[in-house]
Structures are given as C-alpha cells and as structure tokens.
Amino acid sequence: MILENLKNKKIILASKSPRRASLLSDAGFEFEVFVKENINENPGKRKGKDAAIFLADEKAKHYNDILKPETLLITADTIVCLKGKILNKPKNAEEAKKMLKILSDKKHEVITGVCIKSSERKILFSVSTKVYFRKLSDNEINYYIENYKPFDKAGAYGIQEWIGIIGIEKIKGSYFNVMGLPVQKIYEKLSHFI
C-alpha cells in the first residue's frame, strides 16, 4: 500500500489552507505544513489548467532549499474559471457579491494544479471539475457573504459551505478538487516516488 511505502518519506504540504491539510490527513497521510510567504500568485496571460499548473510549480520553486531525496513537497493552486476568465479570491464583500452573481445559474470549471517534488524528480498535473450553480437570490448571496466571509476562496465560495449545499445542483468530476485538493489523484501520483 502506498501509505506504508511512504513511511520513509517526509511529506511537506506547502499550503496554509486548513481544507487542504484536512483532506490530506483524512486520506491517511502523515505530513507537516510549512508555508513561505509572498509567493507570486499571478499566472500572467496563462489560462485554465496552464495557469493552475504554472502557479503550483511557481510555489514549489520557493522550497528548493529544503528538498532532499527523502522529502516530498506538495504544492497546489485552485482556480475558478468561467468562460475562460479566472475568478480569484475576492478582496472584499462587494467583489464576492459580483463573483457569486456571475456564477449564479451557470456552469463553471474548478481546476487545481498540483506539483509533487523531491530533490530528484517532479510531477506536475491538474484536475478539473465542472460545477453547476442554480440561480441564487441576492438575499442568499448576501447571507452567505455576511456569515461565511469567503475571502480566502477562489470564486468566493466553498462547496462544503452553506452556499454549496443549497446552491450547487451537480458537479462533474472530483468533489475534493473543488474543496482545493484532488487527493485521489495525489494518492495515485505519489506511487511514482516510492
């Protein structure tokens, strides 16, 4: 089993997201969280999966100084895309309202780019999930923003929170990817490092 074979590896999750840490922990991984600040989160003109993979790779470059053959670094970046436009984390309530109104009654795509890296090798990949919101009322959007303050989430929402529970009609793909970490694919890819 992969988990047993990884016992001799030191896994580092380079993310301050409690959701990512929780998902990795729930999947049975033993790891530590280590975060460096002020890392570039601008994909330039890249779009879709190219942007997500670029950002995960950029984050990983900042950790080269701590990598050893027995160290496995995991970095990730989740983006929300609607018709090719990337919806980042909202800066304030007004931006969050605009984003949720744009997503209301539409299908969008959530893409997570992931980098798994040791001092000897690197794997880059992305996972995409299609998310379908029903039409959201202004009252629902306002209630969610006031009570959940989704300013640390791309697209201004968390699928596991109230707005996701009452507003998302269906998804095509990985639920955990929309939460921010495609743990099934990470589990599969880690077998390359054993």
N, C-alpha and C positions, 0 to 999 in steps of 0.2 A: 504494500500500500504506500502511496506517495507520502502521506504524513509521517509514517515510520521512517522512510528513507531520507526524509529531510531533517531528522533529528540532529545530524552533524552540521547543519547549516544554521547560520544566524540570519534570520529574516528581519529586514527593516522596512517598515511601512513609512514612506515619506509623505505623510498627509496629516493635517490637523482635523480632518473630518471624523467626528465620532461615529458617523454612519459607516464609513469605510472600515474603521477599526472593529466595530461591532460585527460587520459581515465577515471579515477575515477570521475573527475569533469564533464566531458561530460555525464556521466551516472547519474548525478544529486546528487552525494554525497557531503555533507559538511564535510571537514576534514582538519587536519593540517599535515604538513610534519615535521617529526622530525627524524634526522639521527645521529646515533652514528658511529664513525669512527673505523677503524682497527678491523673489524669483520672477522672471519675466513671464507674464501670462497673456502676451499679445501674439496671436498667430500670424500677424501680418495680413497678407492677402489670401492666405490658405482658407479653404472652406471644408466643411463636413469632416470626414474621417481624417483627411490630411491635417486639418487644424488640430484635432484631438490628439493624434499621434505625435505631431510636432511638439505640442505643449508637454505631453508626458515625457518625451525624450529630452526636452529642454530642462525640465525639472531634474531628471536623472543626472544630467551633466554636472550639476552643482554638488553631487555627492561622490564624485570620482575619488576624492581624497580619503574616503573611509572604506572603499571597496577592497576586499581581499577575496581569494578563491573560495573561501567558505562563507562569504557574505552574499546574501541575496537581497537586492534592493527592489522595492515595488513602488513605482510612481504612477499616478493616474490623473487624467483630466477629463471631466464630463462637460459636454456642451449640449445645448438645446438648439436645434435648427428648425426654422420654419421657412419653407420655400427658399432655401439656400442662405437665409440670414441667420447669423448666430445671435442668440439671446443670452447675454452674460448674466452675472449676478447683478440684481438691481441695487442702485446706490441709495435709494430711499423709497418711501411708500408710493410716491407718485409714479416712479419708474416701474415698481412692482405692479401697480394697477394697470399701466399701459401694457405690460407684457402679458398679464393674465387675460386682458380683453382681447389681445391679438390671438392668444392660444384658444380662447373660447370658441366652441363649435367647430374646431378644426383638428386635423391630424398633423402632428409634428414628429420630429425624429430626435431621439436622445442617443448621443454617441459618446462612448467612453474610450479614450485612447489609453493604453497601458504600456509601460516599459518595465520589464523584469531584467535585472542586470547584475552581473558579478564582475570581478576584475578580468574575467576571461571571455565572457560572452554576453550577448544582449539579445532580447527578443522584444519586438515592437508589434502590437496588434491593436485592433479596435473591435468593439462590439456595438451594434446598432439595434435600437428598439423603436418601433413606431407606437406612438401614444395618441389616443383619440379622446379629446375632451367633449363633453356635451356642452350646450350653451349655458354659460354661467351668468347669473344676475349680478348687477352692481353690488347689491347687498351681500351676496355670498363672497364676492371678491374682497369687499371692504372688511367683512367679518374675519376672513382668513388672514388678511394682512395685519389687522389690528391684534389678533390673538396669537398668530404664529410667527410674525415678523420674519418672513423668508428671505432675508437679505444676504444670506450666505449660500443661496441656492441658484444655480443657473436656471434661467427661465422663471424664476420667482415662485417655485413650488417644490414641495416634496411629495412624491407619490404615496408615501406611507403616512402622510398627514391628512388632516380633515378635508382639504380641497381635493386631494387624490381619491379619498374614499368616497366622497359624494359626487365628484365631477368627472372622473375618468370612466368612460364607458367600456373601453377594451384596450388591450395592448397586443402587439405582435412582436414577440421576442422576449428577452430576459427582463423580468421584474427587477432583479437585483442590480442590473445595469442602470436602470432608471434611478435607483437609490444612490448610485455612484460607483459601484464596483462589480464587474461581471465575474463573481467568484468562481462560477463553474468553469469558465474559460481560463482563469488564472490557475485553478487546480490542475487543469489539463496541461497547460503550458509549463508548469513547474516540473513536470516529469522530464523535461529536456535538461534540467540542471542536476539530475540525480546521477 
